[in-house]
């Protein structure tokens, strides 16, 4: 249950209404974000940039996002990004391994394991160790490494926003949660 009211989207005017009109479907996260016009604008701009305009391999990106969601115990985020992950090629065995918190599972190749270790390190320690940084530097360009780090940080923020505001789950999430091992 939300901890503050959702924004009444039909009350938006001007550029705020224009921005909100582009969001389809109107997810609960967007309805909550809409309480701050400028906050929503910046949030969406960065999120869209990370999702659609980066060189970072989308499978690696989604593995990192799902891992952040699991480490943050944020069902909403994991539910959404398991779906997005499947759309970009994350296989069911990898999703199952993430559900089991097994980042060293044989389902992951060496690069994926390095990304997951790096994600864990950044989430838990803020500053990645030299060891985990060097492991991802071995195969990511500097640009992709920056994008990975920004993605981890952005989705840490998303999880904290979702949990602190009490954003309600979307359709299908309650059923999913029964088997999600979160």
Backbone as CSV, one residue per row, in Angstrom:
resi,resn,N_x,N_y,N_z,CA_x,CA_y,CA_z,C_x,C_y,C_z
1,UNK,0.842,-1.187,0.000,0.000,0.000,0.000,0.883,1.244,0.000
2,UNK,0.552,2.183,-0.859,1.388,3.375,-0.968,1.403,4.158,0.347
3,UNK,2.538,4.765,0.619,2.718,5.514,1.859,2.372,6.985,1.702
4,UNK,2.375,7.464,0.464,1.869,8.801,0.155,0.928,8.631,-1.037
5,UNK,0.057,9.604,-1.278,-0.911,9.431,-2.374,-0.236,9.432,-3.745
6,UNK,-0.819,8.681,-4.643,-0.409,8.756,-6.041,-0.902,10.078,-6.620
7,UNK,-0.178,10.596,-7.586,-0.577,11.823,-8.265,-1.793,11.534,-9.134
8,UNK,-2.722,12.445,-9.140,-3.906,12.323,-9.998,-3.512,12.799,-11.400
9,UNK,-3.139,11.865,-12.233,-2.577,12.155,-13.555,-3.513,13.036,-14.385
10,UNK,-4.806,12.839,-14.250,-5.761,13.629,-15.040,-5.747,15.108,-14.647
11,UNK,-5.122,15.460,-13.522,-5.025,16.857,-13.091,-3.793,17.574,-13.646
12,UNK,-2.921,16.857,-14.310,-1.700,17.459,-14.849,-2.033,18.416,-15.986
13,UNK,-1.237,19.478,-16.093,-1.420,20.451,-17.164,-0.087,20.720,-17.842
14,UNK,-0.129,21.341,-18.986,1.071,21.792,-19.685,2.067,20.680,-19.960
15,UNK,3.348,20.998,-19.727,4.425,20.049,-20.021,4.348,18.800,-19.146
16,UNK,3.835,18.982,-17.927,3.679,17.826,-17.046,2.682,16.844,-17.664
17,UNK,1.575,17.340,-18.152,0.574,16.491,-18.799,1.150,15.842,-20.055
18,UNK,1.930,16.606,-20.784,2.559,16.092,-22.004,3.509,14.936,-21.670
19,UNK,4.336,15.123,-20.650,5.268,14.071,-20.226,4.504,12.825,-19.790
20,UNK,3.518,13.004,-18.939,2.762,11.866,-18.422,1.973,11.171,-19.529
21,UNK,1.550,11.920,-20.529,0.817,11.338,-21.645,1.648,10.394,-22.489
22,UNK,2.962,10.516,-22.411,3.860,9.641,-23.175,4.088,8.298,-22.479
23,UNK,3.688,8.191,-21.227,3.946,6.977,-20.450,2.807,5.985,-20.635
24,UNK,3.109,4.920,-21.301,2.091,3.907,-21.556,2.742,2.541,-21.462
25,UNK,2.307,1.704,-20.566,1.189,1.913,-19.652,1.570,2.845,-18.499
26,UNK,0.564,3.397,-17.845,0.779,4.277,-16.696,0.982,3.394,-15.462
27,UNK,2.230,3.036,-15.229,2.573,2.178,-14.095,2.483,2.955,-12.782
28,UNK,2.355,2.231,-11.699,2.276,2.867,-10.383,3.523,3.678,-10.062
29,UNK,4.681,3.222,-10.493,5.899,3.999,-10.239,5.786,5.381,-10.891
30,UNK,5.219,5.449,-12.081,5.066,6.727,-12.766,4.048,7.611,-12.051
31,UNK,2.980,7.016,-11.577,1.955,7.772,-10.845,2.533,8.367,-9.567
32,UNK,3.457,7.633,-8.936,4.093,8.156,-7.720,5.105,9.239,-8.084
33,UNK,5.919,8.986,-9.087,6.906,9.969,-9.529,6.259,11.284,-9.943
34,UNK,5.065,11.205,-10.491,4.381,12.388,-11.011,4.111,13.427,-9.928
35,UNK,4.223,13.053,-8.655,4.087,14.035,-7.577,5.144,15.133,-7.683
36,UNK,6.241,14.852,-8.350,7.288,15.848,-8.586,7.537,15.943,-10.084
37,UNK,7.078,17.004,-10.687,7.229,17.161,-12.137,8.693,17.099,-12.552
38,UNK,9.538,17.883,-11.902,10.958,17.900,-12.277,11.659,16.598,-11.889
39,UNK,11.279,16.048,-10.745,11.849,14.768,-10.337,11.525,13.674,-11.340
40,UNK,10.272,13.625,-11.774,9.855,12.620,-12.753,10.598,12.816,-14.073
41,UNK,10.724,14.052,-14.493,11.391,14.342,-15.765,12.843,13.854,-15.747
42,UNK,13.577,14.191,-14.705,14.969,13.761,-14.609,15.105,12.255,-14.453
43,UNK,14.251,11.690,-13.622,14.252,10.249,-13.375,14.036,9.487,-14.683
44,UNK,13.023,9.892,-15.432,12.685,9.209,-16.677,13.762,9.409,-17.742
45,UNK,14.320,10.592,-17.802,15.363,10.858,-18.801,16.571,9.951,-18.562
46,UNK,17.017,9.865,-17.317,18.181,9.021,-17.042,17.840,7.545,-17.229
47,UNK,16.691,7.125,-16.730,16.298,5.724,-16.881,16.208,5.307,-18.335
48,UNK,15.591,6.133,-19.154,15.486,5.822,-20.580,16.850,5.801,-21.247
49,UNK,17.725,6.714,-20.861,19.075,6.713,-21.410,19.807,5.422,-21.091
50,UNK,19.704,4.973,-19.849,20.383,3.740,-19.441,19.777,2.509,-20.109
51,UNK,18.479,2.524,-20.319,17.821,1.356,-20.914,17.953,1.296,-22.434
52,UNK,17.959,2.441,-23.097,17.819,2.425,-24.554,18.942,3.092,-25.341
53,UNK,19.885,3.732,-24.679,20.873,4.506,-25.440,22.313,4.193,-25.044
54,UNK,22.553,3.034,-24.499,23.894,2.712,-24.011,24.531,1.585,-24.817
55,UNK,25.841,1.522,-24.738,26.559,0.441,-25.402,26.604,-0.818,-24.555
56,UNK,26.357,-0.729,-23.265,26.389,-1.899,-22.386,25.423,-2.963,-22.911
57,UNK,25.907,-4.180,-23.020,25.102,-5.298,-23.481,23.822,-5.380,-22.650
58,UNK,22.645,-5.440,-23.299,21.395,-5.433,-22.539,21.218,-6.631,-21.601
59,UNK,21.773,-7.778,-21.938,21.683,-8.924,-21.023,22.484,-8.633,-19.763
60,UNK,23.691,-8.105,-19.910,24.497,-7.746,-18.732,23.790,-6.678,-17.910
61,UNK,23.203,-5.709,-18.589,22.468,-4.647,-17.897,21.334,-5.233,-17.057
62,UNK,20.539,-6.101,-17.661,19.396,-6.663,-16.944,19.816,-7.592,-15.813
63,UNK,20.892,-8.342,-16.001,21.391,-9.172,-14.899,21.759,-8.287,-13.709
64,UNK,22.438,-7.173,-13.988,22.817,-6.251,-12.911,21.578,-5.649,-12.251
65,UNK,20.599,-5.240,-13.031,19.390,-4.621,-12.474,18.624,-5.628,-11.604
66,UNK,18.451,-6.828,-12.108,17.736,-7.841,-11.322,18.494,-8.132,-10.033
67,UNK,19.806,-8.186,-10.111,20.605,-8.439,-8.904,20.452,-7.299,-7.902
68,UNK,20.481,-6.060,-8.363,20.249,-4.918,-7.471,18.881,-5.053,-6.806
69,UNK,17.863,-5.375,-7.587,16.521,-5.537,-7.042,16.447,-6.633,-5.990
70,UNK,17.128,-7.734,-6.229,17.138,-8.839,-5.265,17.901,-8.452,-4.003
71,UNK,19.065,-7.837,-4.162,19.833,-7.415,-2.989,19.067,-6.385,-2.175
72,UNK,18.252,-5.580,-2.850,17.459,-4.550,-2.185,16.108,-5.079,-1.711
73,UNK,15.816,-6.319,-2.031,14.549,-6.963,-1.643,13.344,-6.145,-2.123
74,UNK,13.401,-5.763,-3.390,12.371,-4.918,-3.976,11.623,-5.704,-5.048
75,UNK,10.502,-6.290,-4.644,9.729,-7.153,-5.538,9.310,-6.430,-6.814
76,UNK,8.870,-5.188,-6.695,8.408,-4.442,-7.872,9.500,-4.417,-8.937
77,UNK,10.713,-4.091,-8.534,11.812,-3.962,-9.486,12.166,-5.294,-10.121
78,UNK,12.255,-6.326,-9.316,12.606,-7.644,-9.837,11.522,-8.138,-10.800
79,UNK,10.266,-7.968,-10.424,9.146,-8.385,-11.281,9.243,-7.709,-12.643
80,UNK,9.416,-6.409,-12.655,9.481,-5.674,-13.925,10.684,-6.095,-14.768
81,UNK,11.833,-6.267,-14.126,13.055,-6.510,-14.907,13.296,-7.976,-15.222
82,UNK,12.638,-8.884,-14.560,12.668,-10.266,-15.060,11.981,-10.287,-16.432
83,UNK,10.871,-9.581,-16.555,10.147,-9.504,-17.836,11.008,-8.825,-18.900
84,UNK,11.570,-7.670,-18.563,12.410,-6.949,-19.524,13.636,-7.791,-19.874
85,UNK,14.204,-8.451,-18.875,15.350,-9.317,-19.124,15.028,-10.402,-20.138
86,UNK,13.890,-11.040,-19.987,13.480,-12.069,-20.960,13.382,-11.464,-22.363
87,UNK,12.854,-10.254,-22.443,12.688,-9.601,-23.750,14.025,-9.355,-24.440
88,UNK,15.102,-9.146,-23.666,16.412,-8.868,-24.277,17.309,-10.103,-24.333
89,UNK,16.797,-11.253,-23.875,17.556,-12.486,-24.025,18.088,-13.143,-22.760
90,UNK,17.700,-12.663,-21.589,18.099,-13.345,-20.356,17.293,-14.644,-20.288
91,UNK,17.988,-15.743,-20.156,17.339,-17.057,-20.183,16.737,-17.416,-18.827
92,UNK,15.819,-18.361,-18.862,15.133,-18.793,-17.643,16.095,-19.392,-16.625
93,UNK,17.142,-20.081,-17.090,18.085,-20.653,-16.128,18.865,-19.560,-15.398
94,UNK,19.102,-18.447,-16.049,19.787,-17.323,-15.389,18.853,-16.632,-14.395
95,UNK,17.595,-16.471,-14.775,16.620,-15.888,-13.852,16.459,-16.792,-12.633
96,UNK,16.395,-18.101,-12.859,16.275,-19.051,-11.744,17.494,-18.976,-10.829
97,UNK,18.684,-18.858,-11.408,19.904,-18.757,-10.599,19.900,-17.476,-9.764
98,UNK,19.419,-16.380,-10.344,19.320,-15.134,-9.582,18.291,-15.274,-8.464
99,UNK,17.213,-15.986,-8.722,16.211,-16.223,-7.676,16.798,-17.030,-6.528
100,UNK,17.704,-17.927,-6.864,18.349,-18.754,-5.838,19.566,-18.067,-5.231
101,UNK,19.825,-16.830,-5.648,20.978,-16.047,-5.167,22.294,-16.776,-5.439
102,UNK,22.355,-17.436,-6.582,23.536,-18.219,-6.939,24.251,-17.543,-8.097
103,UNK,25.043,-16.519,-7.802,25.701,-15.784,-8.893,26.883,-16.556,-9.465
104,UNK,27.299,-17.620,-8.799,28.378,-18.446,-9.337,27.833,-19.657,-10.088
105,UNK,26.535,-19.658,-10.400,25.889,-20.791,-11.065,26.476,-21.030,-12.454
106,UNK,26.473,-22.279,-12.899,26.959,-22.593,-14.250,26.142,-21.925,-15.355
107,UNK,24.951,-21.434,-15.040,24.134,-20.735,-16.039,24.825,-19.476,-16.548
108,UNK,25.695,-18.888,-15.727,26.357,-17.636,-16.085,27.735,-17.903,-16.678
109,UNK,28.066,-17.155,-17.735,29.431,-17.248,-18.257,30.344,-16.380,-17.395
110,UNK,31.630,-16.409,-17.675,32.600,-15.688,-16.834,32.349,-14.187,-16.796
111,UNK,31.979,-13.602,-17.931,31.711,-12.163,-17.952,30.468,-11.817,-17.133
112,UNK,29.443,-12.627,-17.238,28.226,-12.390,-16.460,28.511,-12.512,-14.957
113,UNK,29.310,-13.499,-14.590,29.683,-13.646,-13.177,30.460,-12.425,-12.697
114,UNK,31.352,-11.913,-13.535,32.123,-10.724,-13.159,31.193,-9.525,-12.956
115,UNK,30.198,-9.370,-13.834,29.231,-8.273,-13.692,28.427,-8.441,-12.405
116,UNK,28.016,-9.638,-12.098,27.243,-9.883,-10.877,28.088,-9.649,-9.624
117,UNK,29.357,-10.054,-9.651,30.248,-9.793,-8.504,30.459,-8.289,-8.327
118,UNK,30.660,-7.599,-9.449,30.832,-6.146,-9.408,29.580,-5.473,-8.853
119,UNK,28.418,-5.926,-9.312,27.146,-5.388,-8.814,27.042,-5.581,-7.310
120,UNK,27.308,-6.787,-6.846,27.270,-7.062,-5.404,28.208,-6.130,-4.645
121,UNK,29.400,-5.952,-5.171,30.414,-5.134,-4.508,29.961,-3.672,-4.398
122,UNK,29.442,-3.133,-5.487,28.992,-1.737,-5.479,27.788,-1.561,-4.541
123,UNK,26.838,-2.486,-4.605,25.660,-2.368,-3.745,26.059,-2.465,-2.275
124,UNK,26.899,-3.409,-1.953,27.226,-3.666,-0.542,28.290,-2.735,0.029
125,UNK,29.218,-2.314,-0.819,30.381,-1.579,-0.310,30.545,-0.171,-0.870
126,UNK,29.682,0.236,-1.761,29.710,1.522,-2.447,30.891,1.603,-3.419
127,UNK,32.089,1.415,-2.939,33.279,1.460,-3.791,33.693,0.036,-4.135
128,UNK,33.697,-0.264,-5.428,34.096,-1.601,-5.858,35.564,-1.841,-5.533
129,UNK,35.881,-3.057,-5.191,37.281,-3.413,-4.920,38.069,-3.404,-6.224
130,UNK,39.370,-3.318,-6.112,40.225,-3.386,-7.296,39.998,-4.697,-8.046
131,UNK,39.821,-5.775,-7.309,39.640,-7.095,-7.924,38.384,-7.145,-8.782
132,UNK,37.241,-6.695,-8.249,36.006,-6.769,-9.047,36.023,-5.754,-10.188
133,UNK,36.645,-4.607,-9.962,36.761,-3.615,-11.029,37.612,-4.153,-12.177
134,UNK,38.759,-4.722,-11.852,39.645,-5.253,-12.908,38.970,-6.373,-13.691
135,UNK,38.167,-7.153,-13.012,37.489,-8.259,-13.700,36.534,-7.750,-14.779
136,UNK,35.801,-6.675,-14.527,34.906,-6.153,-15.564,35.658,-5.283,-16.572
137,UNK,36.744,-4.659,-16.139,37.567,-3.881,-17.070,38.185,-4.777,-18.141
138,UNK,38.323,-6.047,-17.836,38.943,-6.980,-18.780,38.116,-7.169,-20.049
139,UNK,36.818,-6.883,-19.993,35.992,-7.109,-21.185,35.041,-5.962,-21.510
140,UNK,34.889,-5.002,-20.628,34.022,-3.855,-20.924,34.872,-2.657,-21.356
141,UNK,34.364,-1.884,-22.297,35.020,-0.629,-22.640,34.855,0.326,-21.460
142,UNK,35.660,1.384,-21.397,35.434,2.366,-20.330,34.004,2.911,-20.339
143,UNK,33.437,3.133,-21.512,32.066,3.635,-21.597,31.063,2.649,-21.037
144,UNK,31.194,1.381,-21.404,30.272,0.355,-20.900,30.426,0.181,-19.391
145,UNK,31.637,0.324,-18.884,31.861,0.217,-17.433,31.199,1.384,-16.698
146,UNK,31.309,2.573,-17.242,30.617,3.728,-16.658,29.111,3.473,-16.681
147,UNK,28.593,2.985,-17.798,27.162,2.710,-17.903,26.712,1.640,-16.908
148,UNK,27.510,0.600,-16.727,27.185,-0.435,-15.749,27.113,0.162,-14.347
149,UNK,28.098,0.976,-14.004,28.134,1.577,-12.671,26.962,2.536,-12.476
150,UNK,26.651,3.335,-13.481,25.494,4.229,-13.398,24.191,3.435,-13.288
151,UNK,24.105,2.341,-14.017,22.910,1.499,-13.959,22.724,0.928,-12.560
152,UNK,23.788,0.422,-11.966,23.702,-0.120,-10.609,23.234,0.972,-9.644
153,UNK,23.860,2.123,-9.708,23.491,3.219,-8.817,22.073,3.710,-9.048
154,UNK,21.685,3.827,-10.305,20.336,4.291,-10.631,19.295,3.332,-10.070
155,UNK,19.514,2.047,-10.269,18.513,1.089,-9.806,18.548,0.886,-8.296
156,UNK,19.650,1.201,-7.657,19.644,1.270,-6.187,18.690,2.385,-5.762
157,UNK,18.763,3.527,-6.443,17.861,4.641,-6.148,16.417,4.241,-6.419
158,UNK,16.168,3.579,-7.544,14.813,3.156,-7.887,14.249,2.268,-6.775
159,UNK,15.032,1.299,-6.332,14.567,0.387,-5.280,14.248,1.141,-3.998
160,UNK,15.073,2.079,-3.637,14.832,2.850,-2.419,13.591,3.730,-2.562
161,UNK,13.389,4.273,-3.745,12.184,5.052,-4.011,10.939,4.167,-3.899
162,UNK,10.962,3.034,-4.575,9.809,2.133,-4.564,9.448,1.692,-3.151
163,UNK,10.447,1.305,-2.387,10.200,0.801,-1.032,9.799,1.922,-0.076
164,UNK,10.466,3.061,-0.159,10.165,4.161,0.764,8.803,4.775,0.502
165,UNK,8.386,4.836,-0.749,7.079,5.386,-1.088,5.976,4.329,-1.008
166,UNK,6.366,3.066,-0.904,5.369,1.998,-0.829,4.600,1.824,-2.125
167,UNK,5.291,1.936,-3.259,4.628,1.811,-4.554,4.045,0.400,-4.682
168,UNK,2.756,0.358,-4.981,2.043,-0.913,-5.102,2.494,-1.676,-6.340
169,UNK,2.429,-2.999,-6.248,2.776,-3.858,-7.366,1.825,-3.695,-8.535
170,UNK,2.279,-4.148,-9.679,1.480,-4.074,-10.902,0.721,-5.385,-11.108
171,UNK,-0.129,-5.392,-12.114,-0.930,-6.571,-12.427,-0.021,-7.782,-12.644
172,UNK,-0.352,-8.881,-11.988,0.418,-10.111,-12.117,1.507,-10.271,-11.074
173,UNK,1.849,-9.190,-10.383,2.957,-9.244,-9.437,2.635,-10.097,-8.211
174,UNK,1.414,-10.037,-7.712,1.053,-10.824,-6.522,1.189,-12.314,-6.808
175,UNK,0.738,-12.752,-7.970,0.861,-14.167,-8.354,2.334,-14.548,-8.521
176,UNK,3.102,-13.687,-9.180,4.529,-13.922,-9.389,5.260,-14.069,-8.067
177,UNK,4.888,-13.245,-7.098,5.570,-13.224,-5.809,5.485,-14.566,-5.083
178,UNK,4.466,-15.337,-5.363,4.306,-16.643,-4.712,5.448,-17.600,-5.035
179,UNK,6.108,-17.401,-6.183,7.193,-18.298,-6.595,8.537,-17.581,-6.758
180,UNK,8.591,-16.312,-6.465,9.765,-15.499,-6.777,10.932,-15.648,-5.813
181,UNK,10.725,-16.242,-4.656,11.800,-16.433,-3.674,12.453,-15.121,-3.294
182,UNK,11.670,-14.093,-3.079,12.261,-12.796,-2.733,12.260,-12.606,-1.229
